[in-house]
């Protein structure tokens, strides 16, 4: 972040991280059918970095396992996220980061829907429309500066 910009949420509340998922012997057995579940989706997005703070979306309680829904049979994933403040200017960027991470990590058969949790942002409807419009997402990802910021959120090192 440049020195001239100021944080909207200077002192965010930091939440405890969930424990790591315990692996079972069948997790590595290709002969066992293992459908995607909400914990697996959460594990994919929990370590995305916030664009303003050196914290993960999980630590800021922006994403939670309970806000991740998946239907392996219907090839559908829905993620709701909760911005830290109702006027968060980074909500679109956070949503794009979540969408891009899931599109890269999940099989192409999945339809991914990313939305702001109802009632948690002043521009909820406009941002939800933007995040789930393929043409708008593609256009946003053509912006090299925006893509650089998203990549820093996805790969902080």
N, CA and C atoms as an extended XYZ file, in Angstrom:
471
Properties=species:S:1:pos:R:3:atomname:S:1:resname:S:1:resid:I:1 pbc="F F F"
N         0.851       -1.180        0.000 N   UNK     1
C         0.000        0.000        0.000 CA  UNK     1
C         0.889        1.233        0.000 C   UNK     1
N         0.600        2.218       -0.817 N   UNK     2
C         1.388        3.445       -0.905 CA  UNK     2
C         1.214        4.280        0.355 C   UNK     2
N         2.204        5.106        0.648 N   UNK     3
C         2.180        5.918        1.862 CA  UNK     3
C         1.081        6.957        1.891 C   UNK     3
N         0.542        7.328        0.724 N   UNK     4
C        -0.493        8.362        0.675 CA  UNK     4
C        -1.887        7.806        0.943 C   UNK     4
N        -2.067        6.488        0.834 N   UNK     5
C        -3.375        5.888        1.084 CA  UNK     5
C        -3.562        5.691        2.581 C   UNK     5
N        -4.821        5.706        3.012 N   UNK     6
C        -5.073        5.453        4.427 CA  UNK     6
C        -6.024        4.278        4.570 C   UNK     6
N        -5.824        3.546        5.626 N   UNK     7
C        -6.655        2.379        5.882 CA  UNK     7
C        -8.059        2.791        6.270 C   UNK     7
N        -9.047        2.057        5.793 N   UNK     8
C       -10.422        2.314        6.195 CA  UNK     8
C       -10.698        1.700        7.559 C   UNK     8
N       -10.104        0.555        7.820 N   UNK     9
C       -10.320       -0.166        9.072 CA  UNK     9
C        -8.960       -0.301        9.741 C   UNK     9
N        -8.567        0.718       10.476 N   UNK    10
C        -7.217        0.812       11.029 CA  UNK    10
C        -6.915       -0.303       12.017 C   UNK    10
N        -7.835       -0.630       12.884 N   UNK    11
C        -7.621       -1.659       13.902 CA  UNK    11
C        -8.647       -2.784       13.773 C   UNK    11
N        -8.461       -3.665       12.798 N   UNK    12
C        -9.439       -4.744       12.631 CA  UNK    12
C        -9.361       -5.743       13.777 C   UNK    12
N       -10.487       -6.335       14.074 N   UNK    13
C       -10.541       -7.386       15.092 CA  UNK    13
C        -9.963       -8.655       14.469 C   UNK    13
N        -9.050       -9.323       15.162 N   UNK    14
C        -8.420      -10.532       14.657 CA  UNK    14
C        -9.024      -11.739       15.354 C   UNK    14
N        -9.443      -12.713       14.569 N   UNK    15
C       -10.104      -13.912       15.080 CA  UNK    15
C        -9.143      -15.094       15.071 C   UNK    15
N        -9.425      -16.078       15.892 N   UNK    16
C        -8.612      -17.294       15.946 CA  UNK    16
C        -8.821      -18.096       14.663 C   UNK    16
N        -7.765      -18.764       14.241 N   UNK    17
C        -7.837      -19.612       13.053 CA  UNK    17
C        -8.399      -20.981       13.427 C   UNK    17
N        -9.096      -21.579       12.503 N   UNK    18
C        -9.601      -22.938       12.695 CA  UNK    18
C        -8.428      -23.904       12.636 C   UNK    18
N        -8.586      -25.043       13.263 N   UNK    19
C        -7.540      -26.054       13.211 CA  UNK    19
C        -7.372      -26.597       11.797 C   UNK    19
N        -6.244      -27.236       11.572 N   UNK    20
C        -5.995      -27.847       10.270 CA  UNK    20
C        -6.862      -29.082       10.110 C   UNK    20
N        -7.236      -29.352        8.907 N   UNK    21
C        -8.046      -30.533        8.608 CA  UNK    21
C        -7.186      -31.784        8.771 C   UNK    21
N        -7.706      -32.759        9.465 N   UNK    22
C        -6.972      -34.004        9.658 CA  UNK    22
C        -7.126      -34.882        8.419 C   UNK    22
N        -6.008      -35.356        7.921 N   UNK    23
C        -6.017      -36.221        6.745 CA  UNK    23
C        -6.311      -37.654        7.166 C   UNK    23
N        -7.049      -38.346        6.333 N   UNK    24
C        -7.312      -39.765        6.582 CA  UNK    24
C        -6.568      -40.569        5.512 C   UNK    24
N        -6.326      -41.837        5.756 N   UNK    25
C        -5.609      -42.658        4.764 CA  UNK    25
C        -6.294      -42.693        3.399 C   UNK    25
N        -7.621      -42.571        3.379 N   UNK    26
C        -8.330      -42.618        2.095 CA  UNK    26
C        -8.186      -41.322        1.296 C   UNK    26
N        -7.710      -40.240        1.938 N   UNK    27
C        -7.514      -38.979        1.213 CA  UNK    27
C        -6.535      -39.142        0.054 C   UNK    27
N        -5.629      -40.071        0.163 N   UNK    28
C        -4.577      -40.254       -0.843 CA  UNK    28
C        -4.824      -41.480       -1.715 C   UNK    28
N        -5.963      -42.110       -1.551 N   UNK    29
C        -6.303      -43.307       -2.319 CA  UNK    29
C        -7.176      -42.903       -3.501 C   UNK    29
N        -6.617      -42.972       -4.707 N   UNK    30
C        -7.352      -42.564       -5.901 CA  UNK    30
C        -8.524      -43.488       -6.221 C   UNK    30
N        -8.568      -44.637       -5.591 N   UNK    31
C        -9.653      -45.573       -5.827 CA  UNK    31
C       -10.896      -45.274       -5.008 C   UNK    31
N       -10.802      -44.326       -4.082 N   UNK    32
C       -11.929      -43.979       -3.210 CA  UNK    32
C       -12.535      -42.662       -3.701 C   UNK    32
N       -13.852      -42.676       -3.951 N   UNK    33
C       -14.539      -41.453       -4.362 CA  UNK    33
C       -14.567      -40.484       -3.187 C   UNK    33
N       -14.079      -39.268       -3.418 N   UNK    34
C       -13.984      -38.258       -2.365 CA  UNK    34
C       -14.627      -36.962       -2.862 C   UNK    34
N       -15.910      -36.765       -2.579 N   UNK    35
C       -16.570      -35.550       -3.062 CA  UNK    35
C       -16.046      -34.302       -2.342 C   UNK    35
N       -16.108      -33.175       -3.033 N   UNK    36
C       -15.732      -31.904       -2.425 CA  UNK    36
C       -16.732      -31.575       -1.321 C   UNK    36
N       -16.240      -30.955       -0.243 N   UNK    37
C       -17.121      -30.533        0.838 CA  UNK    37
C       -16.786      -29.093        1.227 C   UNK    37
N       -17.605      -28.535        2.122 N   UNK    38
C       -17.433      -27.124        2.496 CA  UNK    38
C       -16.077      -26.869        3.154 C   UNK    38
N       -15.562      -27.822        3.909 N   UNK    39
C       -14.257      -27.621        4.544 CA  UNK    39
C       -13.154      -27.535        3.497 C   UNK    39
N       -13.256      -28.319        2.451 N   UNK    40
C       -12.250      -28.283        1.401 CA  UNK    40
C       -12.267      -26.924        0.687 C   UNK    40
N       -13.459      -26.393        0.439 N   UNK    41
C       -13.572      -25.074       -0.192 CA  UNK    41
C       -12.995      -24.013        0.748 C   UNK    41
N       -13.349      -24.084        2.019 N   UNK    42
C       -12.814      -23.144        3.015 CA  UNK    42
C       -11.293      -23.206        3.062 C   UNK    42
N       -10.731      -24.411        3.048 N   UNK    43
C        -9.274      -24.554        3.087 CA  UNK    43
C        -8.597      -23.910        1.879 C   UNK    43
N        -9.286      -23.877        0.740 N   UNK    44
C        -8.710      -23.249       -0.450 CA  UNK    44
C        -8.633      -21.732       -0.318 C   UNK    44
N        -9.576      -21.117        0.404 N   UNK    45
C        -9.648      -19.644        0.434 CA  UNK    45
C        -9.225      -19.026        1.760 C   UNK    45
N        -9.071      -19.800        2.800 N   UNK    46
C        -8.824      -19.262        4.141 CA  UNK    46
C        -7.532      -18.456        4.259 C   UNK    46
N        -6.514      -18.799        3.469 N   UNK    47
C        -5.218      -18.127        3.582 CA  UNK    47
C        -5.004      -17.015        2.566 C   UNK    47
N        -6.050      -16.626        1.860 N   UNK    48
C        -5.945      -15.458        0.975 CA  UNK    48
C        -5.687      -14.249        1.868 C   UNK    48
N        -4.768      -13.401        1.472 N   UNK    49
C        -4.411      -12.221        2.263 CA  UNK    49
C        -5.368      -11.071        1.982 C   UNK    49
N        -5.644      -10.312        3.024 N   UNK    50
C        -6.436       -9.094        2.889 CA  UNK    50
C        -5.591       -8.074        2.128 C   UNK    50
N        -6.190       -7.295        1.205 N   UNK    51
C        -5.408       -6.313        0.438 CA  UNK    51
C        -4.846       -5.166        1.292 C   UNK    51
N        -5.467       -4.873        2.446 N   UNK    52
C        -5.031       -3.742        3.274 CA  UNK    52
C        -4.175       -4.149        4.470 C   UNK    52
N        -4.329       -5.359        4.942 N   UNK    53
C        -3.663       -5.781        6.171 CA  UNK    53
C        -2.832       -7.036        5.923 C   UNK    53
N        -1.792       -7.249        6.709 N   UNK    54
C        -0.981       -8.467        6.558 CA  UNK    54
C        -1.634       -9.658        7.272 C   UNK    54
N        -2.915       -9.823        7.069 N   UNK    55
C        -3.700      -10.857        7.726 CA  UNK    55
C        -4.478      -11.640        6.676 C   UNK    55
N        -4.872      -12.860        7.033 N   UNK    56
C        -5.658      -13.668        6.106 CA  UNK    56
C        -7.141      -13.334        6.228 C   UNK    56
N        -7.898      -13.741        5.226 N   UNK    57
C        -9.344      -13.533        5.280 CA  UNK    57
C        -9.955      -14.307        6.440 C   UNK    57
N        -9.371      -15.441        6.784 N   UNK    58
C        -9.852      -16.200        7.937 CA  UNK    58
C        -9.604      -15.433        9.230 C   UNK    58
N        -8.412      -14.873        9.393 N   UNK    59
C        -8.085      -14.143       10.622 CA  UNK    59
C        -8.979      -12.923       10.820 C   UNK    59
N        -9.459      -12.347        9.721 N   UNK    60
C       -10.354      -11.194        9.797 CA  UNK    60
C       -11.828      -11.607        9.822 C   UNK    60
N       -12.079      -12.908        9.785 N   UNK    61
C       -13.437      -13.456        9.791 CA  UNK    61
C       -14.233      -13.042        8.552 C   UNK    61
N       -13.521      -12.767        7.477 N   UNK    62
C       -14.160      -12.425        6.211 CA  UNK    62
C       -14.740      -13.686        5.580 C   UNK    62
N       -14.039      -14.815        5.752 N   UNK    63
C       -14.544      -16.105        5.280 CA  UNK    63
C       -14.602      -17.085        6.443 C   UNK    63
N       -15.619      -17.935        6.415 N   UNK    64
C       -15.802      -18.973        7.424 CA  UNK    64
C       -16.276      -20.235        6.712 C   UNK    64
N       -16.001      -21.368        7.313 N   UNK    65
C       -16.445      -22.622        6.709 CA  UNK    65
C       -17.966      -22.649        6.547 C   UNK    65
N       -18.678      -22.092        7.516 N   UNK    66
C       -20.145      -22.111        7.461 CA  UNK    66
C       -20.698      -21.284        6.296 C   UNK    66
N       -19.873      -20.433        5.697 N   UNK    67
C       -20.306      -19.609        4.567 CA  UNK    67
C       -19.947      -20.230        3.218 C   UNK    67
N       -19.398      -21.427        3.255 N   UNK    68
C       -19.025      -22.138        2.032 CA  UNK    68
C       -20.008      -23.281        1.803 C   UNK    68
N       -20.599      -23.317        0.632 N   UNK    69
C       -21.531      -24.381        0.271 CA  UNK    69
C       -21.024      -25.051       -0.991 C   UNK    69
N       -21.192      -26.347       -1.067 N   UNK    70
C       -20.762      -27.066       -2.263 CA  UNK    70
C       -21.718      -28.220       -2.535 C   UNK    70
N       -21.996      -28.419       -3.804 N   UNK    71
C       -22.741      -29.598       -4.236 CA  UNK    71
C       -21.878      -30.281       -5.289 C   UNK    71
N       -21.232      -31.363       -4.884 N   UNK    72
C       -20.375      -32.097       -5.805 CA  UNK    72
C       -21.204      -32.717       -6.929 C   UNK    72
N       -22.408      -33.142       -6.594 N   UNK    73
C       -23.295      -33.767       -7.578 CA  UNK    73
C       -23.760      -32.744       -8.612 C   UNK    73
N       -24.103      -31.536       -8.157 N   UNK    74
C       -24.607      -30.493       -9.056 CA  UNK    74
C       -23.502      -29.582       -9.587 C   UNK    74
N       -22.242      -29.856       -9.209 N   UNK    75
C       -21.079      -29.083       -9.691 CA  UNK    75
C       -21.214      -27.594       -9.388 C   UNK    75
N       -21.554      -27.291       -8.140 N   UNK    76
C       -21.827      -25.909       -7.753 CA  UNK    76
C       -21.129      -25.565       -6.441 C   UNK    76
N       -20.496      -24.388       -6.415 N   UNK    77
C       -19.862      -23.867       -5.196 CA  UNK    77
C       -20.380      -22.459       -4.960 C   UNK    77
N       -20.800      -22.191       -3.735 N   UNK    78
C       -21.249      -20.850       -3.331 CA  UNK    78
C       -20.432      -20.437       -2.111 C   UNK    78
N       -19.822      -19.255       -2.191 N   UNK    79
C       -19.083      -18.711       -1.057 CA  UNK    79
C       -19.648      -17.337       -0.739 C   UNK    79
N       -20.049      -17.149        0.504 N   UNK    80
C       -20.413      -15.827        1.006 CA  UNK    80
C       -19.234      -15.311        1.817 C   UNK    80
N       -18.931      -14.038        1.678 N   UNK    81
C       -17.877      -13.445        2.497 CA  UNK    81
C       -18.413      -12.183        3.148 C   UNK    81
N       -17.815      -11.833        4.288 N   UNK    82
C       -18.289      -10.709        5.092 CA  UNK    82
C       -17.190       -9.663        5.218 C   UNK    82
N       -17.327       -8.522        4.538 N   UNK    83
C       -16.314       -7.468        4.693 CA  UNK    83
C       -16.230       -7.009        6.154 C   UNK    83
N       -15.072       -6.491        6.545 N   UNK    84
C       -14.881       -6.098        7.942 CA  UNK    84
C       -15.670       -4.853        8.314 C   UNK    84
N       -15.991       -4.013        7.326 N   UNK    85
C       -16.802       -2.818        7.579 CA  UNK    85
C       -17.841       -2.670        6.462 C   UNK    85
N       -18.975       -2.023        6.716 N   UNK    86
C       -20.055       -1.939        5.725 CA  UNK    86
C       -19.736       -1.136        4.462 C   UNK    86
N       -18.696       -0.303        4.491 N   UNK    87
C       -18.342        0.500        3.317 CA  UNK    87
C       -16.968        0.122        2.785 C   UNK    87
N       -16.561       -1.106        2.981 N   UNK    88
C       -15.233       -1.583        2.589 CA  UNK    88
C       -15.014       -1.392        1.085 C   UNK    88
N       -14.028       -0.581        0.739 N   UNK    89
C       -13.736       -0.328       -0.673 CA  UNK    89
C       -12.997       -1.499       -1.312 C   UNK    89
N       -12.539       -2.443       -0.509 N   UNK    90
C       -11.792       -3.600       -1.015 CA  UNK    90
C       -12.682       -4.822       -1.241 C   UNK    90
N       -13.987       -4.694       -1.034 N   UNK    91
C       -14.886       -5.850       -1.142 CA  UNK    91
C       -14.835       -6.486       -2.528 C   UNK    91
N       -14.823       -5.698       -3.586 N   UNK    92
C       -14.753       -6.255       -4.945 CA  UNK    92
C       -13.447       -7.003       -5.156 C   UNK    92
N       -12.369       -6.425       -4.680 N   UNK    93
C       -11.053       -7.044       -4.815 CA  UNK    93
C       -10.977       -8.355       -4.035 C   UNK    93
N       -11.532       -8.377       -2.841 N   UNK    94
C       -11.570       -9.604       -2.034 CA  UNK    94
C       -12.403      -10.666       -2.760 C   UNK    94
N       -13.554      -10.288       -3.260 N   UNK    95
C       -14.403      -11.229       -3.994 CA  UNK    95
C       -13.721      -11.772       -5.241 C   UNK    95
N       -13.029      -10.904       -5.983 N   UNK    96
C       -12.288      -11.354       -7.167 CA  UNK    96
C       -11.180      -12.324       -6.780 C   UNK    96
N       -10.516      -12.066       -5.667 N   UNK    97
C        -9.449      -12.960       -5.198 CA  UNK    97
C       -10.012      -14.339       -4.869 C   UNK    97
N       -11.148      -14.364       -4.189 N   UNK    98
C       -11.785      -15.641       -3.855 CA  UNK    98
C       -12.186      -16.382       -5.129 C   UNK    98
N       -12.827      -15.672       -6.042 N   UNK    99
C       -13.272      -16.281       -7.299 CA  UNK    99
C       -12.088      -16.843       -8.081 C   UNK    99
N       -11.026      -16.072       -8.234 N   UNK   100
C        -9.868      -16.506       -9.007 CA  UNK   100
C        -9.206      -17.729       -8.371 C   UNK   100
N        -9.079      -17.719       -7.046 N   UNK   101
C        -8.489      -18.854       -6.351 CA  UNK   101
C        -9.298      -20.128       -6.611 C   UNK   101
N       -10.612      -20.037       -6.503 N   UNK   102
C       -11.459      -21.205       -6.715 CA  UNK   102
C       -11.463      -21.655       -8.174 C   UNK   102
N       -11.468      -20.717       -9.101 N   UNK   103
C       -11.448      -21.086      -10.516 CA  UNK   103
C       -10.158      -21.805      -10.886 C   UNK   103
N        -9.059      -21.426      -10.260 N   UNK   104
C        -7.775      -22.080      -10.534 CA  UNK   104
C        -7.655      -23.424       -9.830 C   UNK   104
N        -8.265      -23.570       -8.662 N   UNK   105
C        -8.064      -24.765       -7.849 CA  UNK   105
C        -9.093      -25.875       -8.105 C   UNK   105
N       -10.284      -25.520       -8.512 N   UNK   106
C       -11.347      -26.514       -8.689 CA  UNK   106
C       -11.397      -27.026      -10.125 C   UNK   106
N       -11.911      -28.228      -10.323 N   UNK   107
C       -12.122      -28.718      -11.689 CA  UNK   107
C       -13.068      -27.777      -12.451 C   UNK   107
N       -12.885      -27.709      -13.751 N   UNK   108
C       -13.665      -26.787      -14.589 CA  UNK   108
C       -15.164      -27.086      -14.565 C   UNK   108
N       -15.567      -28.262      -14.107 N   UNK   109
C       -16.989      -28.620      -14.079 CA  UNK   109
C       -17.793      -27.792      -13.080 C   UNK   109
N       -17.110      -27.133      -12.128 N   UNK   110
C       -17.818      -26.388      -11.088 CA  UNK   110
C       -18.199      -24.990      -11.536 C   UNK   110
N       -19.450      -24.608      -11.221 N   UNK   111
C       -19.881      -23.218      -11.347 CA  UNK   111
C       -19.608      -22.585       -9.992 C   UNK   111
N       -18.871      -21.482       -9.990 N   UNK   112
C       -18.486      -20.805       -8.756 CA  UNK   112
C       -19.291      -19.520       -8.624 C   UNK   112
N       -19.924      -19.347       -7.477 N   UNK   113
C       -20.709      -18.153       -7.178 CA  UNK   113
C       -20.132      -17.539       -5.901 C   UNK   113
N       -19.672      -16.295       -5.985 N   UNK   114
C       -19.095      -15.592       -4.834 CA  UNK   114
C       -19.971      -14.390       -4.543 C   UNK   114
N       -20.391      -14.267       -3.294 N   UNK   115
C       -21.317      -13.186       -2.910 CA  UNK   115
C       -20.952      -12.606       -1.555 C   UNK   115
N       -21.330      -11.367       -1.362 N   UNK   116
C       -21.209      -10.728       -0.054 CA  UNK   116
C       -22.359      -11.244        0.813 C   UNK   116
N       -22.069      -11.550        2.064 N   UNK   117
C       -23.113      -12.003        2.980 CA  UNK   117
C       -24.220      -10.950        3.043 C   UNK   117
N       -25.467      -11.370        2.967 N   UNK   118
C       -26.588      -10.422        2.955 CA  UNK   118
C       -26.547       -9.447        4.137 C   UNK   118
N       -26.717       -8.159        3.813 N   UNK   119
C       -26.805       -7.124        4.826 CA  UNK   119
C       -25.488       -6.667        5.433 C   UNK   119
N       -24.344       -7.076        4.857 N   UNK   120
C       -23.058       -6.721        5.473 CA  UNK   120
C       -22.274       -5.648        4.722 C   UNK   120
N       -22.796       -5.165        3.591 N   UNK   121
C       -22.092       -4.126        2.836 CA  UNK   121
C       -23.096       -3.184        2.193 C   UNK   121
N       -22.760       -1.914        2.158 N   UNK   122
C       -23.663       -0.898        1.614 CA  UNK   122
C       -23.936       -1.103        0.122 C   UNK   122
N       -22.972       -1.632       -0.629 N   UNK   123
C       -23.123       -1.829       -2.074 CA  UNK   123
C       -23.223       -3.315       -2.432 C   UNK   123
N       -23.811       -4.061       -1.561 N   UNK   124
C       -23.897       -5.525       -1.700 CA  UNK   124
C       -24.409       -5.967       -3.073 C   UNK   124
N       -25.521       -5.424       -3.533 N   UNK   125
C       -26.127       -5.880       -4.782 CA  UNK   125
C       -25.252       -5.559       -5.989 C   UNK   125
N       -24.691       -4.372       -6.027 N   UNK   126
C       -23.834       -3.980       -7.150 CA  UNK   126
C       -22.572       -4.835       -7.209 C   UNK   126
N       -21.970       -5.096       -6.060 N   UNK   127
C       -20.742       -5.900       -6.020 CA  UNK   127
C       -21.047       -7.347       -6.371 C   UNK   127
N       -22.147       -7.895       -5.863 N   UNK   128
C       -22.524       -9.264       -6.208 CA  UNK   128
C       -22.739       -9.410       -7.715 C   UNK   128
N       -23.376       -8.419       -8.316 N   UNK   129
C       -23.612       -8.451       -9.761 CA  UNK   129
C       -22.279       -8.442      -10.515 C   UNK   129
N       -21.363       -7.610      -10.065 N   UNK   130
C       -20.050       -7.511      -10.698 CA  UNK   130
C       -19.262       -8.822      -10.551 C   UNK   130
N       -19.270       -9.402       -9.364 N   UNK   131
C       -18.482      -10.604       -9.090 CA  UNK   131
C       -18.969      -11.832       -9.845 C   UNK   131
N       -20.223      -11.847      -10.250 N   UNK   132
C       -20.781      -13.027      -10.892 CA  UNK   132
C       -21.137      -12.806      -12.358 C   UNK   132
N       -20.565      -11.757      -12.938 N   UNK   133
C       -20.722      -11.469      -14.358 CA  UNK   133
C       -19.398      -11.832      -15.047 C   UNK   133
N       -19.420      -12.870      -15.869 N   UNK   134
C       -18.186      -13.373      -16.496 CA  UNK   134
C       -17.439      -12.292      -17.271 C   UNK   134
N       -18.161      -11.461      -18.001 N   UNK   135
C       -17.522      -10.428      -18.806 CA  UNK   135
C       -16.850       -9.371      -17.921 C   UNK   135
N       -17.511       -8.988      -16.837 N   UNK   136
C       -16.919       -7.997      -15.928 CA  UNK   136
C       -15.692       -8.564      -15.227 C   UNK   136
N       -15.762       -9.827      -14.820 N   UNK   137
C       -14.615      -10.467      -14.164 CA  UNK   137
C       -13.454      -10.552      -15.145 C   UNK   137
N       -13.724      -10.985      -16.381 N   UNK   138
C       -12.663      -11.094      -17.385 CA  UNK   138
C       -12.032       -9.729      -17.653 C   UNK   138
N       -12.859       -8.696      -17.751 N   UNK   139
C       -12.329       -7.349      -17.987 CA  UNK   139
C       -11.477       -6.880      -16.813 C   UNK   139
N       -11.920       -7.154      -15.597 N   UNK   140
C       -11.149       -6.761      -14.408 CA  UNK   140
C        -9.799       -7.460      -14.393 C   UNK   140
N        -9.770       -8.723      -14.783 N   UNK   141
C        -8.521       -9.481      -14.754 CA  UNK   141
C        -7.576       -9.114      -15.890 C   UNK   141
N        -8.049       -8.342      -16.858 N   UNK   142
C        -7.164       -7.827      -17.910 CA  UNK   142
C        -6.385       -6.602      -17.431 C   UNK   142
N        -6.811       -6.008      -16.331 N   UNK   143
C        -6.127       -4.854      -15.756 CA  UNK   143
C        -4.883       -5.356      -15.025 C   UNK   143
N        -3.713       -5.033      -15.538 N   UNK   144
C        -2.467       -5.587      -14.991 CA  UNK   144
C        -2.220       -5.157      -13.544 C   UNK   144
N        -2.568       -3.929      -13.202 N   UNK   145
C        -2.366       -3.463      -11.822 CA  UNK   145
C        -3.282       -4.232      -10.866 C   UNK   145
N        -4.536       -4.389      -11.249 N   UNK   146
C        -5.499       -5.121      -10.425 CA  UNK   146
C        -5.076       -6.579      -10.270 C   UNK   146
N        -4.628       -7.184      -11.357 N   UNK   147
C        -4.178       -8.573      -11.306 CA  UNK   147
C        -2.943       -8.723      -10.413 C   UNK   147
N        -2.071       -7.737      -10.421 N   UNK   148
C        -0.890       -7.760       -9.541 CA  UNK   148
C        -1.306       -7.739       -8.069 C   UNK   148
N        -2.282       -6.905       -7.728 N   UNK   149
C        -2.766       -6.832       -6.351 CA  UNK   149
C        -3.431       -8.151       -5.956 C   UNK   149
N        -4.238       -8.718       -6.841 N   UNK   150
C        -4.897       -9.996       -6.558 CA  UNK   150
C        -3.854      -11.085       -6.350 C   UNK   150
N        -2.843      -11.113       -7.199 N   UNK   151
C        -1.787      -12.123       -7.054 CA  UNK   151
C        -1.037      -11.984       -5.751 C   UNK   151
N        -0.872      -10.764       -5.253 N   UNK   152
C        -0.241      -10.569       -3.941 CA  UNK   152
C        -1.131      -11.103       -2.824 C   UNK   152
N        -2.431      -10.995       -2.996 N   UNK   153
C        -3.358      -11.553       -2.008 CA  UNK   153
C        -3.312      -13.083       -2.026 C   UNK   153
N        -3.176      -13.644       -3.222 N   UNK   154
C        -3.176      -15.096       -3.356 CA  UNK   154
C        -1.825      -15.723       -3.020 C   UNK   154
N        -0.753      -15.008       -3.326 N   UNK   155
C         0.613      -15.505       -3.113 CA  UNK   155
C         1.453      -14.422       -2.453 C   UNK   155
N         1.308      -14.237       -1.143 N   UNK   156
C         1.949      -13.101       -0.487 CA  UNK   156
C         3.481      -13.112       -0.504 C   UNK   156
N         4.106      -14.237       -0.757 N   UNK   157
C         5.575      -14.282       -0.743 CA  UNK   157
C         6.156      -14.026       -2.093 C   UNK   157
